[in-house]
Amino acid sequence: MRPFPRVVLTEAEVQDAVQRALAEDLGPGDVTTRAVVPAATRARARLVARQPVVVAGLAFAVAAFRCLSSRVRIEPEVEDGARVRPGDTLLRVSGPAQALLTAERDGLELSPTALRRRHADRALRGGGGGTRAQILDTRKTTPGWRRFEKYAVACGGGRNHRLGLHDLVLLKDNHLAALAGQRPDPVTAAVRRARRACPGLPIEVEADTLTQVRQAVAAGADLILLDNMSPARLREAVALVGGRAGTEASGGVNLGTVRAIAETGVDYISVGALTHSAPAVDLALDFETARRHRAPRRT
């Protein structure tokens, strides 16, 4: 089976997302900043982490500040994927104070997804040695922001599962239910049809029972999604597959259960919470003393 795809963001999509976010936030304009901060005022500031975090999406902060003024100077201190501690500086900005203040909120909205993945990794590796299981994300993402959230997962060391409905055939329970009565069985019929219709694409089958696991292996599925199985049942399924297909555990996965699931021998563990329940990250834009430019005196 080919490797799972990894999201690589383009400058164009970052710029588009930032412009849409700023337009939503600004409306007719930043009335507070315009009312109290003179246009000639310049400032310096640091984007600072207030908690341990894996950096993801620094380009969004850079684009947000630059979008409002070409005179903003930005000095990144870290790169995406870096692990930072409380008090560490992610980047430094200087320039017109109005631009820095207006872009502050959108500049701080770096994706926090990588943080949760790091916690999942600690649970996965802890307790007496590592396992071969790898963490996968899912399609449970914010509409319109999937690529960005999956990018953050990759920055945190996780792997991206399918990016959409187009890059992997995933035969789920409802697909199989729609083929009830097909011979020799719905799983085999579905895999055969998918193989003919989508040559070259990997095929994954969702299995709720060991019978479906056997059918998926016999039909030549590349991956088998073991859905909502107990650790004991997962062990049975992994033994039944015997390396003839990849195995993915899904359902009921959290920081408290991921280690036990990994110890069953599955190849992958999909965690929807990586994206659908990513916690907010505490970042701050700390301003230094601002100054107002004065015109030189005439002599």
N, C-alpha and C positions, 0 to 999 in steps of 0.2 A: 504493500500500500504506500502511496506517495505521502510525504510528510504533510502535516496540517499546514495550511497557509498561515502567514503572519502578516498582520496589518502594517503597512508602511505608509505614513501620511504624506501627502503632497503639500507643497506650499500653497497651492491654489485652494485646497479645501480648508486649510487652516485659516487663510485670509477670509474666505467666505463665511466660515463659522463665526469668526471674530466680528466681522462687519455686521452680521445679523444680530449677534448678542449686544453689540454696542447700540445698534439702532433700536432694539427693544428697550434697552435701559435708558437711553438718552431722550427719546421722544423729541420734543422741540428744543431741548437743551438742558444742561446741568445748571439749574437756576441758582442753587446754593453757591457753587463755585464762582459763577459769573458775578454774583452779587457781592461777594466779600473778598475775592482774591484778585488783585490788579493783574492785568494781562502781562505786564512786564516782569512779574515776579518769577524767579527761577528757584528750583529746589533740587535737592538730592535725597534719594531714599534707597532702602534695602528691602528686598523681598526675603523675609526670614521665616524659617520653619519654627513652629512652636511645639512640635512633637516629632518623634522619629517617623520618617516617611521615606518611601521610595519615590523619587522624582519622576513624574510623567506629564508630558504636555507643556514643557517650558516654552515651546514655540508659540503657544497661545498667549502667554504673558507678554512675550516680546512683540508679537503682532498687535496686541491691544494697545500698548503704549505708543508704538510707532504709528499706529493708524490715526492717532489724533494730532500728531505733530512730527514733522520730519526733523525737527530740532532736538528730539529726545535722543539721548545717548544711552545705550544699554550695554552692560558688561556682565555676561553670564559667568557665574562662578562654578557651576556644575553642569552636568549633562543628564539627559533622561536616562533612567536606570540607576543613578547614583543613590546611595543610601545616606541620608542626612540625619543629623541629631538636632535636638532643640537648640535654637540659637544660631544654627548654621545659616549662612547667607546663600540664597539660590541665585540671585542676580542683583546688580546695582543699576539704578536709573538716575539720570539727571536731565534737566531741561525745564521747559515752561511748567510752572507749578499747576496751572489750570489743566494741562493735558494729563499730568501725573495723577491729579485728584480725580478727574473724570474717568480715567481708565482703571482706577484702583480696583474696583470690585471685579470687573471682568478679568483684570490681570491676576487676581488672586484665585480665580476659579480653575485651578489646575485639577485634573482628574485625580480623585483619591483612591481609585480602584486598586492600584498597586499595593496600598497599605494593607488591605484585607488579604490580598494574596500572600503577602509576607507572613502574616499571622498564620494562615493556612499552612504555609511551608514549614513553619516552626512546629506546628502540631504534627505534620506529616513526618518530619525527620526526628522528632524527639522520642524519648522513651526507649533508648537502647538500640540505636543503629538505624540506618536508612532503609527505604524500600524502593522498588523500581517504579512505583506509581508516579505519574505526572498529573499535575492539576490542569484541567481544561475549563474554559469559560463556556457560556451557552448563548443562545439568541435572546435571552431575557435582558434586553437592554432598553435604554431610553430611546423612543422613536426619533430618528434623525441623528442620533449621537452614537450609533453602534460602533462605527469604526474608531471613534475616539476612545470609547470605553474599552474596546478590545485592544487598542494600542497600549493603554495603561496596563492591562493584564500582562501583555508581552513585556513591557518595561519591568514589571515586577518579577519576571521569571516564569510566568505561567505560559500556557500554550493556547492559541486560538483554535477553537473548534470551527465548524463551518461558519463562514462570514455571512451566508444567507441561504436561500433555498436553491441556489444555482451551482454550488461547488462540491456538494456531496449528496448522495442519495441516502436519505434517512427514512427507513420504512418503520413508521410508528404504529402504535396499537390501533389507531383509527384507520390507517391504510389497510392493515390486516383485517380489521372488522369489515371493511367495505368489500373484501374479497372472500368473505365467508362462503364456504361451499366449493371453492376452487380446488381442483385436484392437482397434485396429490394432497396438498395442504396450502393454506394461504401464504405461509412464509416462502415455501419453495416457488410457488407461482409468482409471487411478488419479486423475488430475487431474479428469476429468469427473465421476467418482463423488463426489469430495470437494467439488467445486463445488456439486453438487446437494444433498448432505447438510449442508454447512456454509456456507450463503450468508453472505457478509459477513466470514468469517474469511480471513486471508491463507493462501496455499498455497505451501509450499516443497518442492522436489524435490531429493533427494540424487542427484547424478550422478557416476558413476565414469568415464564415457567421454564423448567429444565427441558421440557418437550420442545418448546420453541428454540431453545439453545441448540439442541441436537439438530433440528431442522435447518437452522441458520448455518451451522457448520457444514452440514451435508450439502447445502445449496451453494456453498462457496462464498458466503458473505466475508467481507474484509474485516469488519468490526461488528461486535455484538454488544449492544447496550443492555446491561443487566439492570432492570428497572425495579427500584424499591425492594431489593432483596436483602435479607438479613446477612450478617457476616458469615454465618454457617452456610447459608444457601449460596452466597458468592463463592465460597471455597469450592463447593461442589461444582458450580458452573465453570470456574476456572480450570478445574481438573478435567471436566468434560470436554472443554475446548482444546486443551492440551497443546496450546501454542499454534493451532491451525488458523486462528483469527485473533485480532486484537480484542481486548475486553475493556469495557468502560462501565464503571459503576455510577449510577445516577439515582437521585431521590434520597431524601433524609440525610443529606451531607451537611455537616456544620463543623465548627472547630472542635467540638467534643467527640465527633464520630469519625472524622477523616482518618485518624491514625489506625483505628481498628479496621476500617474498610481497606486501607492500603495494605495491611498485613495479610489480607486474603489472597494477594497475588495478582490483583487486577493491574492492567497496564495504565489505565487512565481513570481519573475521578473527576466528573464534571460538577462544578459548583456554581449554581445560579446566583448565589449571594455575592459573588465577585463583582457583578455588575448591577443587579437589581436592588441590592441593599448595601451598596458601598457607603461607608460613613464619611461625613464631612471631615476635611483635614484642616487643622488649625494653622493657617499661614497669616502673616501680617506684613503690611507695607509700612516700615518704620521711616518716617521723615526726619531728616536732619534740618538744621536751621535754614529757613528759606531766606532769600535776599532779593531785593528789587533792583533791577538794573536802572542806573541813572544815566541820562544823556550827559556827555562831557560839557563842562562849562566853556562858554565862548569868551575869548579874550580880545 
